[in-house]
Amino acid sequence: MIFDTEGHTTVVFQEKVSLAVFLKNLEEAYPRFKHNNLILNLFSFDALRPADLLEFLDISNRHRGAGKSLVLVYDGVSYEDVPDELCLVPTLQEARDVIEMEDIERDLDL
């Protein structure tokens, strides 16, 4: 698992593993970056379906409940096909933009 931390945001990705292994590794490493905003880069997965992304619902709810952002980055599924509790965008830049906007909202108590 590869972690790229810049400021208070960590980008997480891993090459050539199954979704189940990625989720397991993410849970094990979570204490290391639980205080950062998270971007989960899922581009190493060839064919994720909306149902696959639901596997991230628990960690997303937990992380957002702690007042931090968690954004999934994958362009093979439309954001309209996943629940509102999951933040899905097609590019890393859009993920950074979402986190910046959510940080501003938290700062303003919106």
C-alpha positions as CSV (number, residue, x, y, z in Angstrom):
1,M,0.0,0.0,0.0
2,I,1.4,3.4,-1.0
3,F,0.7,6.6,1.0
4,D,1.4,10.0,-0.3
5,T,0.8,12.6,2.4
6,E,0.8,16.3,1.6
7,G,-0.2,18.6,4.4
8,H,-3.3,17.2,6.1
9,T,-4.3,15.0,3.1
10,T,-3.2,11.4,2.4
11,V,-3.6,9.8,-1.0
12,V,-3.8,6.0,-0.7
13,F,-3.3,3.5,-3.6
14,Q,-2.0,0.0,-4.2
15,E,-0.9,-1.7,-7.3
16,K,-2.4,-5.0,-8.6
17,V,-4.3,-6.4,-5.7
18,S,-7.9,-7.5,-5.3
19,L,-10.5,-5.1,-3.8
20,A,-10.7,-7.4,-0.7
21,V,-7.0,-7.2,-0.1
22,F,-7.0,-3.4,-0.6
23,L,-9.8,-3.0,1.9
24,K,-8.0,-5.3,4.4
25,N,-4.8,-3.3,4.1
26,L,-6.6,0.0,4.4
27,E,-8.3,-1.1,7.6
28,E,-4.9,-2.3,9.1
29,A,-3.2,1.0,8.1
30,Y,-6.1,3.3,9.1
31,P,-4.7,4.3,12.5
32,R,-1.7,5.9,10.8
33,F,-3.8,8.4,8.8
34,K,-7.1,8.6,10.5
35,H,-6.5,12.3,11.4
36,N,-5.9,13.2,7.7
37,N,-8.3,13.8,4.9
38,L,-8.2,10.7,2.6
39,I,-8.1,10.3,-1.1
40,L,-8.5,6.6,-2.2
41,N,-7.1,6.3,-5.7
42,L,-8.8,3.2,-7.2
43,F,-7.4,3.5,-10.7
44,S,-5.4,0.3,-10.3
45,F,-8.7,-1.7,-10.4
46,D,-9.8,-2.5,-13.9
47,A,-13.6,-3.0,-13.6
48,L,-15.2,-1.9,-10.4
49,R,-19.0,-1.8,-10.2
50,P,-21.2,0.4,-8.0
51,A,-21.7,-2.5,-5.7
52,D,-17.9,-2.8,-5.2
53,L,-17.7,0.8,-4.1
54,L,-20.3,0.1,-1.3
55,E,-17.5,-1.8,0.4
56,F,-16.0,1.6,1.3
57,L,-19.3,2.8,3.0
58,D,-18.3,1.8,6.5
59,I,-14.9,3.5,6.5
60,S,-16.3,6.5,4.7
61,N,-19.0,7.0,7.3
62,R,-16.5,6.5,10.2
63,H,-14.0,8.9,8.7
64,R,-16.6,11.6,7.8
65,G,-18.2,11.1,11.3
66,A,-14.8,12.1,12.7
67,G,-14.9,15.4,10.8
68,K,-12.5,14.4,8.0
69,S,-13.1,14.0,4.2
70,L,-12.8,10.7,2.4
71,V,-13.0,10.8,-1.4
72,L,-12.9,7.8,-3.8
73,V,-11.3,8.5,-7.2
74,Y,-12.4,6.2,-10.0
75,D,-13.8,7.1,-13.5
76,G,-15.5,3.8,-14.3
77,V,-18.6,4.4,-12.2
78,S,-20.9,7.4,-12.2
79,Y,-21.2,9.3,-8.9
80,E,-25.0,9.0,-9.5
81,D,-24.7,5.2,-9.1
82,V,-23.4,5.3,-5.5
83,P,-25.1,6.6,-2.3
84,D,-24.6,10.1,-1.1
85,E,-22.5,8.9,1.8
86,L,-19.8,8.1,-0.7
87,C,-17.9,10.9,-2.4
88,L,-16.8,9.7,-5.8
89,V,-14.9,11.8,-8.4
90,P,-13.2,10.9,-11.6
91,T,-9.8,12.7,-11.1
92,L,-7.3,13.3,-8.3
93,Q,-7.6,17.1,-8.9
94,E,-11.3,16.9,-8.3
95,A,-10.7,15.0,-5.1
96,R,-8.3,17.7,-3.9
97,D,-10.9,20.3,-4.8
98,V,-13.7,18.5,-2.9
99,I,-11.4,18.3,0.2
100,E,-10.6,22.0,0.0
101,M,-14.3,22.9,-0.2
102,E,-15.2,20.5,2.7
103,D,-12.4,22.0,4.8
104,I,-13.8,25.5,4.1
105,E,-17.3,24.3,5.1
106,R,-16.0,22.8,8.3
107,D,-14.1,26.0,9.1
108,L,-17.3,28.0,8.6
109,D,-19.4,25.4,10.6
110,L,-21.7,24.9,7.6
